[in-house]
Amino acid sequence: MFTGIINHSGIIESFERLESGARLQLRTTDTTPHERGESVAVNGVCLTVLPQAGGALLADVSKETLARTTLGALGNGARVNIERALSFGERLGGHLVQGHVDTTGTLIGVSHEGDFAVYRWSYPSEYADLIVSKGSISVDGVSLTIVDPNASTFGAALIPETLRRTTHGTANIGDRVNLEFDMIAKYVRGMVAPYIGKSV
């Protein structure tokens, strides 16, 4: 479990395609040693890491993850957002993020307001009932608050700290991102779906 608060970044050093998935190696700015088998969110994707000699981290990526996320499109040298798993007793500064990416979206607009910016992403319309104004969403692992949503796009206001600390600060129009919708919204949708359209 994660919070969507990004304190570290990483650089992908290698990405090897395998018959049953892929293996990536990355190096992170987090100098605290990682444990073998620890969960780490890489651009919002929960991966199990294996520390290597010299401080690099190795992670295996399944075909399902490659199909559902943007990890397979990232090349050597790509910068990624890194978050270690939440420990009980820590402050929950963002929202509950599982690292289970639902789909991908595309950056379609950026409006700068001094040091601040409002970004806008498109998303598949079948997820429209999970997008709520002032609700939470994870975009490439970053916890953001949704503003001005419609049936296929949503916006979010990014503060200078978020632009500086995460990959959003160097994003370009057309960039694809990993989206994880709010966990509570997904459970609510699942529970009420059988009753939608039925008379009470």
N, C-alpha and C positions, 0 to 999 in steps of 0.2 A: 504494500500500500504506500502511496506517495501523496504529496500535497500540491504539486504543481508550482512550488517555489524553487526557482533555479539558482543555486549558489555556485555552480561549477560548469565549465564547458569541457569538451573533449575534441580531439582530432582523430579522425579515422586514418590509421596508418596502412591498413591493408584490408581488402575485401575479397574473399576467395569463394567462388561459386562451387558448390558440391552437388553431387547427384541428388541428394535428398534435402538440400537447403543451401546454406552458406555459412561461412565463418569469418567474423570480422575481428580485427585487432584495433584497439584504440588506446589513446593516452589522455588522461584527464588532468585538469588543474588541481584536483583534490589530492593533497599530499598525504592524507591519512590512509594507512594501508587498508586494502580491501581483503576480505576473507574469501576463500574458495567457496563457490556456490552462492555468494551474496547476490541479491537482486538489485539491479541498477536500471533506472529508466534512461534510455537513450532516445532523445527526441520524442519522449512520451511512450516509448515501447519498453516494456519490462523484459529485461534479459538477465540470464544467469551468467555471471562473470567468473573467469578463472584467471587469477593474477599470474603474470609471467615475470621471469627474471628481468630486471631492469625497470620494472614499474608499469609495464603495459598490461592491458586487460584484454582477454580473449573471450569471445562469446559466440555460441552457435545460434543460428537463426533458421527457423523452420520455414518450409514452403508456404504455410498458411500466413506467417508473419510477413514474408516477402510479398505475397499477393495482396495483403490488406494494408500495408504501410509503405512509406517512402524509403525505407532503409535500403532496399535493393537498387535504388537509383542514385545513392550517394557514392561518390568516388573517393579515392585516396586524397587525403588532405582536407576533406569536408569537415567543417566545424559543426558540432552537435551540442544540444543541451543535455546536461547530466544531472540526475538527482538520485541520491541514495535513498533506500527505503526508510519510511517513517519509523521511529522508535516510540513506543508508548511512553507518555510523559512529556513528549516534546510539544511545542506550540504548533497548532494546526493553522498555519497562516494563509493557506489557499483554500482548497476544498479536497474532498476525498477522491483521489485519482488511483485507478487500479493499474494503469500501464497496459490495459487491454484496448488497443485502438479499434474503433468502430469502423472508420472509413477515412478517406482522405478528402481534403478540400484544396482550393486554389486561391492564392492571394490575387484579388482583382482591383484593389484600390488602396491608396495611401494618401492621407491628408495630414500635412504637418501643421501644427499649431504651436509655434515656438519650439521649445524642447520636447513637447508632447507630440503624439501622433494618433490618428484614428485609422486603424486598418480595417479592411473589409475582405471577407473570404466568401467564396461560394462553397456550397455543400450539396450532396444528393438530396433531392426533395423528399425522399421517403423518410428522412429523419426530421422533418419539419416539426412534428409534435414533441420533439425533445429539445427544441430551441425556444427558450423563454426569455423575454426581456428582463434584464438584471439577474438572470440565472448564470450558472457557472459552466465553463467549457474548458477542456485542455487542448491547446493548440501547440503541437510539437512539444508537448510536456509542460507547457506554461499555463498556469491557472489564470484565466481571464474572465471578465464579466461581460456578458453579451449586451450589446446595445443595438437598437433599431433593427430587429430581425424581420425577415420576410420569408416566403416559402422556399427560397433557394440561396439566400445570402444572410450574413450577419456581420455586425461590426464589433469592435472592441477598442477602447481607449487605452493606449500604452503610455505609461509614465516614463520619464527619462531613465530611471534605474532599470526598468525592464528592457528598454531599447539597448542600454549599455551592456547588460549582463547576459542577454540571451541572443540567439541567432536572429530574432525578429529585427534587430537593429540594422542588419545588413541584408534583409530580404529584398527580393525583387518581384515586381508584378509577374505573375505566371508561375511563381514557385508553388509547388505542392507541399502540403503540410499534413501531419497526422492529427486526426480529430478523435477525441474521446468525449462522449457526451456524459452529462451528469449521471452518476450511478443511481441516485434516488429517482430521477426522472425515468430511467429505464425500468426500474422495478415497478413504479406506479403505472407506466404504460402497460407492462406485462400483466398486471393485476386487473386493470380495468378493460383491457382489450376485449375479453369475452362478452362484456356487457354493452359495449358501444353499439348503438343502433337498436337495442332492445327496449321495448316499452316497460316502464316500471309499474 
